Amino acid sequence: MEIITKKRMMLFTGTIHPALGHEIADCLGIPVSESEIRRFASSEIYFRAEESVRGADCFIVQSHYEPVNEAIMEQLIMIDAMKRASAKRITAVIPYYGYSRQDHKALSREPISAKLVADMLTIAGADRIVSVLQRHGIRVVVANTRKLRSITEAKAKTDRLDARTLARLLASGLLEEVWTPNERTRALRRLTNRRERLVRARTRAKNEAHGVLARNLCERPPVTDAFGKAGRRWLARLELPTDERLTLDGCLRQVDFLDAEVAALDAEIAKQALAWPEVLRLMSVPGVNVQTAATFMAAIGDIGRFSSPRKLVSYLGLDPRVRQSGSGPARHGHISKAGASEARHMLGEVAWKVMLTPGPLRAFFERIRARRGPQVAATATARKLVVLFWHLLTREEDYAFARPAMTRNKVRRLELLAGAPPQKGRKGIAGNKSKALYESERELSRQAEAAYRRLVSDWRASGPPRAGAGGTPGRASSGPSKGKAARQTP
C-alpha cells in the first residue's frame, strides 16, 4: 500500500489532444501521469489511473473538440474515477469548451447547453487552475468568450489554430481580459452560491409537502409556519394515506437536513462578513441583511474596478438593452441580465423589503409604481440600490438615513451566529432595544421620506412643462398605449 506523505500534483490528459497535456506538464515541470483509456466494441469508454491518486490534486486536460460528445463524456468518466479514488481536489482543464456558443436562449423552447455542460462539470472546480498557474509564475489571461466570434464562428477549429488566434489578439491588445477574483472573493462566492442552491432545494421540499396537503384536501394550517414546532404537531395529527404520509415525513426530514446545512453556511458567512468592512457598511441600509451584502460583494469583488455607478449597473445586468441604427431613435428593451443572477435575485428581494420601511427608498418605489407598476418599480429600486452601494463603498461612508439601533442589532446577530458568547442582561450590547429609541429612529426615517417627496415635487414644478399623455398625473405613461386606438389629429 502506498502512503501519501504530502500533497501532490498529478496531471492526466484525454485522448483528444494528448500533446497539449504534455506541453502543459513540461511548463509545470511535472510528468503526465500514466492512465489507461480504451473503447469497448460498443464504443463505451473505459478509464483507469495506473497509480494511486489518494490525497492528490488531479488536473484533467481535455479539449472538447470533435467528436465533442465523446470528449465531454471521456472527461466526465475521468473525473468520476478520480473522485472514487479519493483524490483531494479535481480540476478540469478545458482549452476549448464544448457547447460554448449555446450560452443563452435566442428563441423559446431552446436549451442552454453550455450551462448543462457546466452543471455536469461542477464537481471539477475549474477556477483552481488559475491559482495553480499563477503560483508557478505563469501569467493567466481569462478572455470573454462572448467577444471571441473569430474563434467560435471559425470554419476550421483546432486547438492549435485557436491558440494562435488568441495569441495574436493578446499581442495586438485586442483580447478583452476578464477580471479574476482573488481567493477570498472566490471562497465567498462558493459559500453564497451553495447557500442559494440549498435554499432552493429546501423550498422544493416544502412545496412538495404543501402538495401532499392540497391533494388530500387538508384545511389551511392554523399556524403561520407549518414547519415549526406547532406546525409539526399539527402535521403529525393529520390522517393521510400511507404513501402520502411517507412522502410528507420524507419532506420534513429533508427540510431538517437542509436547515442544518444552511445554518452551518450562515455561521461561516457571518465569520467572513465580520472581517469584511464593506459588507458591514452595506448592512447599514435598512432592508439589507448579511446575505444580500455578502452576495453583492462576492459578485463584484473590488469596487475600484468600476469608475462610475453606471458601469456597476451594467456589470450586474440591470441596465436596459439598446437597439439603434442610423439616424433612427434608440429603442430600449428589458434589462440585459448579463451579470450574476444571484446578485440580481438578492437585490430584487431587497427592493420588495424596502417598501415596508419608511425612507427615501420607499418613496422612490411608490413613485415608480404609480407610473409603471410594481414589477418595474422593483427593478428600478434594485438599480437604485446598486447606485447607492457604489457611492457608499467608494466614499467609505455608511448610509446617511441608516437606523443605528437596527444596524447594531444586525451586527450583534452576526457575532452570535459566528460563535460569540451571549451577554444577556448587559445594557446596550445588542443596540439598546428601547421602544422609544426605535420609534424616534422610525420618525426620522419618515421625515427623510417626506423630504424626498418634497424634493421630487419641487423638481417637477421647476422643470419644463410636459405635453401629451406623459404630462398627465397618475399612471399615464409617455409611451404609446397598447391595444388602444391612437389619438387622431386633424
N, C-alpha and C positions, 0 to 999 in steps of 0.2 A: 504494500500500500504506500502511495506517495504522500508525504506530509508537506503541506504548504506552509512555509515559514514566513513568507512575506507576500505582499500584493504584487501580482504580475500583470503584464500587459500582453495579451495574445491577439493576433490578427489572423482572421480567416477570410478567404476570398471565394466567391462563387465561380461558376463556370462561364459566365457571360463575358467577362473581361479579366482573366486572371493576371494579365501583365500589369494592369493598373494597380492591383493589390500588391504585387511585388515591388513596384516603384514606390508606393507609399511606405512599405516596410523598409526599403533602403533609406528613405529620407528619415524615418524614425529610428533607424539603427536596430531594428528587431527582425527576426526571421518570420516568415509566413508559417503558421502552424500547420501541421500535417492533418489532413482530413480525407475522408473517402466520400465521393459523390458519384452516384451512378443511377441509371434509369432501368426500371424493370421493363419487361416485354410489353406491359400495358401502358408504358410511358410515365408510370408513377416514379417519384423521386425518392432516393434513399440517401441519407447523410449520417455520417458518424465521425466524431472527432477522434483522432488517433492517440491523443494524450489527454490527461486529466485537465479539466478547466475549473475545478473546485476552487472558489475564492479568487478567481482571476477576473480582470477587466477584459472582456472579449469584444473585439471590433469586427463586424461582419461587413466586408466590402462587396457590394453587388450593385451594378448599374442596371436599371430597368430598361434594357434595350431589347430588340427583337430576339426571341419571342418574349414580349412583355409579360404576359401572364405566367409563363414558366419561370421567368426571372423573379417575379414577386413571390410566387409560391415557393421557389427554392430558398429565398431568403427567409420566409416565414418558417419553413421547416428547420433551417439552421438556427434561428432564434429559439424555437421551441426545444431543440436538442440542447442548446446551451443552458436554457432555464432548468431543464430536468437534470442537467449535470451539475447543478448548484454553482453556476457562475455568479460571482459577486455583482457584476454590472454588465449589461449587454447594450452595445451601441451599434446601431445600423448606420453604415456609411453608404450613401446613395448619391453617386455623382450625377446621375440622370434619374429624376423622379418620375415614375410611371404615372400616367393619367394626370399630369400636372396641368394640362390645358383645360381639364374639366373641373375647374376650381370654383365655379359658380353656375347658377341656373340662368340660362338665356331665355328659355321658354318654360311653360308649365309642364308638369309631369316628367321633368328631366332629373336624373340623379346628379349628385355632386361626388363624382368618382374619386377625386383627389382626397376628399375628406374620408371616404370609405377606406382608401389605402392607408391613410394616416391613422385611422382607428385601429386597423389591424396591426400597425407597427408601433402602437402607443407604448407597448412594453419595452421597446428598444431604447427610448430616451435619446433621440438623435442630437440633442443640444450638447451632450457630453463631449462630442468630438471637437467642438470649438475650444473648450478649455484645455483639452489634452494637447492639441496642436500649438496653442499659444504658450503652454508650459514649456514646450521644446523650442521656443523662439521663432516659430513659423507664423507669419502674418496671415490671418484669416479674413477674407472678404466675403460677406454674405450678400448676395445680389437679390433684387426684387424680380421674381420670376414673371410677374405680370408685365414687366417692361423689357422682356427679352424675346420679343417677337422674331428677331433674326434667328433665334435658336428653335423656339417652339414651332415655328411655321416653316422651317427649312425642309427642302426636298431630300437632301442627304443628311442623315443623322447618325453620327458615330461619336464615341467618347472623344476620340482624337480631334475631330472637326469641331465639336462643341467646346472643348478645352482651348483650341486655337482661337475660336471666336471670342471667348471670354477673355483670353489673354490680350487680344487686340483691343477690345473695348476698355479693359482696365488700363492698358498702356496709354491709350489716347484720352483717358479721362472721361469716357462716355458711359462707364459702368456705374450705375447708381447703387451706392453701397447702403445696405440696411444696417441700422444700429443694432448691436448685440448687447443685451443686458449683462451686468456682472452677476456673480454667483449669488449675491444677496438678493437681488431682484428676481433671479430665476427661482430661487428657493421659495420666495413669497408667492410667485406665480403658481408653482406646483401646489402649494398649500391651498390657495384660494380656488384654483381650478378643481382640485379634488373635493373640496368642501361643496362646491356648486353641484358636482356630479352626485355626491351623497345626498344632498338635499333634494335633488330631482328624484333620486331613487326612493327616498322616504315619502315624497309626495305621491309617487306612483303606488306605493304600498297602501297609503291612506285612501287614495281614490279607489283602489280595489276593495278595501274594507267597506267604504261607502256604497260601492256597487252591490256588495252582498246584502246590505240593509235595504237598498232600493228594490232588489229582486224579490225579497221576501216581504215587501210592503210594511216594513217596520216604521213605527212612528218616529217623529223627529226627536233626537236626543234631548233630554231635559236639562242638559248641562252645556256650557259653552264649548268645552273641549272634550270630545268623545274619546280621546286617547289619554286623558288624565286619570287620576285615581278614581274620581266619582264616575267618570265615563267608562272606565274599565269594569267597575262593578255593575253598571247598567248593561254593558255588553255581555257580561257573564250570565245575567239573568234572562237573556233573550232565548226563546225556544226556536231553534233553527234545525234544518235537516243536517244529517251527519256530514255530508260533503261540504255544505256551506259553513258549518262550524269549524271544520278543518281548515277551510280557506281563511276564515276570519282569524282563527288562532295563529295561523302561519303569518298573516299580515301583521298581527300585533308583535310577533317575535321579530319580524324584520324591522319594524319601527323601533323596537327596543335596541336592537343591534346597531342600527344606523344612528340612533340618538347618542349611543356611547361613542361611535366613531366621530360624529360631528363635534361632540364635547371635547374629545382629545385634540382635534384640529383647532378648535376655538382656543384652547389653552396655549397651543404653540403659536398661533397667530397673535394672541394677546402679548406673549413674551416679545415677539418681534416688533409689535406696534409700540410697546413702551420704550423700546430703544430706537424708534424712528420718529424724530420730532415732526416731520412733515405729516405723518399720519395723525398725530395728536392735534396738530394745527387744523387739519380739515375737520376733525371731530368737534371743533368749536362752532360749526354751522349747525343750527337746530335741524334735526331730522337725519343727520349723517352719523351713522354708527361706525364701529371699527371695521365691519365687513366691507362697507362701501369705501371707506378711506383706504383700507389695505388693498382692495381690488383695484382702485384707481391708481395708487402708487405702483402696484405691480405691473399695471398696463403701460404706464408712461416712463417709469424709471426716474431719470434725471429731468427735472423741469427746465433746466438750462438749455435743453435741446430745442426748445420752442421759443422763437423770438417774439411771437405775438399770440394772443389767445385764439385768433382765427386759425392759426396753424395747429394748435392743440385740438380745436373743434374738428378740423378736417382729419387729423390723425385718428380720432375716435369715431369717425364716420357719422357725425351729427350735422354735417353740412349738406345742403340740398344738391342734387345733381343739376348740371347746367348743360344745355344744348344751344349752340349759337353758330350760325354760319352766315358769311357775307355781311350785308348791311341790315339783316333782319334782327329783330329784338331777341334777346336771350330768353330761353324758356327754362324755368326751374321746375324740378320734379320733387320726388320724395328724397329722404336723406340717403346718403350713399351707402351707409352701413359698411364702410371699408375697414374699420378698426376692430378692436377687441370687442366681441359681443358680450363678454362677461361684464365689462365696464359699462357698456350701454344699458344692460339689464339692471345693474345696480343703480345707475343714475335715474333710470325710469321709475324704479321703486321709490327713490327719494323724492322725485317730483310729485308723486301722489301723497307722500307723507308731509311735505311742506305746506300743503293746502290746509292741514289740520292745525298748524301752529301759526299764530299771528306774527306778522313780519312783512318786510318788503317782498319776499319771495312769494308769499301767498297772494299779495295784491297783484303781482305780475301774473301769476297763474290765472287769477279770476279775470284780469283784463284780457288775456288772450282767449280764455274760454268763452267770454261773452261774444267775441267776433268769429272764432274759428272752431269752437267745440272743445270738449275735454281732451281728446286724443292729441290734437295738435298742440294744445296748451301744455300737456305733459312733456312732449318732445321739446317744445320751446323752453320749458323750465329746465329740462336736463341740459340743454345747451347753455342756458344762463348759469347753471351750476358749474359747468366746465370753465366758463369765462371767470367766474368768481374764484374757483380753485386756482386758476393761473395767477390771478392777482395776489391771492393770499400767499402762495408759495414763492412767487417772485419777490414780493416786498417783505417776506418773512414776518407777516403780521397775522394776528388772529382776526376772526370775523368781527366787524365793528358792531353788529347787532347781536352778538352772542349773549347767552344767558349763563353767567359764570357758575351759578349753583348747579345748573343742569350739566354743564361741562365737567365740573368736578365729580359729579355722580358718575358720569361716563368713565372717567379716568379711574375712579375707585373701583368700579365694577371690573375694569380691565386688570387692575392689580390683584383683586381677589381671584379672578379667573386664571391669572398667571401663577397663582400659588402663594400670594402674600398672606400673612396671618391676619385673621379678623381682629378688629379692635372695637368691639361693641362697647357702647357707653362712653366713648371718648367724643366729646363735642366737636363738631366741625370736621371730623375726619372724612366724612362722605359728602361734604358740600353743604352742611347745615340744612337739613330737610325741614326748614321752617315754612309753614304755610304762608305767613306774612311775607317772607322773603320771596317765595315762589310767586305770589300774586303781584308783588312790586315789579319783579322782572318781567312778568307777563304783561303788565300795564305798560312798561317801557317798550315792549315789542309792539303793542297796539299803537302806541304813539308813532313808532317808526313806520308802521304800515300806513297810518293816516298821512304822515309826511310824504311818503312815496305817492299816495293817491293825489295829494295836492300838487306835487311836482309834475305828475303826468297831466293833470288838468290844466295847469299853467302853461305847460309846453304846448298842449293842443291849442290853447287860446291864443298864444303868441305866434303860432305858425301860420302859413298862408292858408286861406280857405280852400277846402276841397269841394269839388263839384261832382255831381253824379251820385251813384249808389255808394261810393266809398265815403261820402260825407254824411251819410245817414247814420244817426246813432243807433246803438243796439247791435244786432247780429248781421247787419249789412256788410257785404264783402265787396272789395274793389274788383274782384274777378267777375266774369260773366256767370249768370245763374244757369245751373244745369237743369235740363228738362223743361225749361220755360221759354216762352216766345220772347224774342228780342224786342226791345222798345223801338217803335217806328218813329222816325223823324221826318218832318216834311221836307 
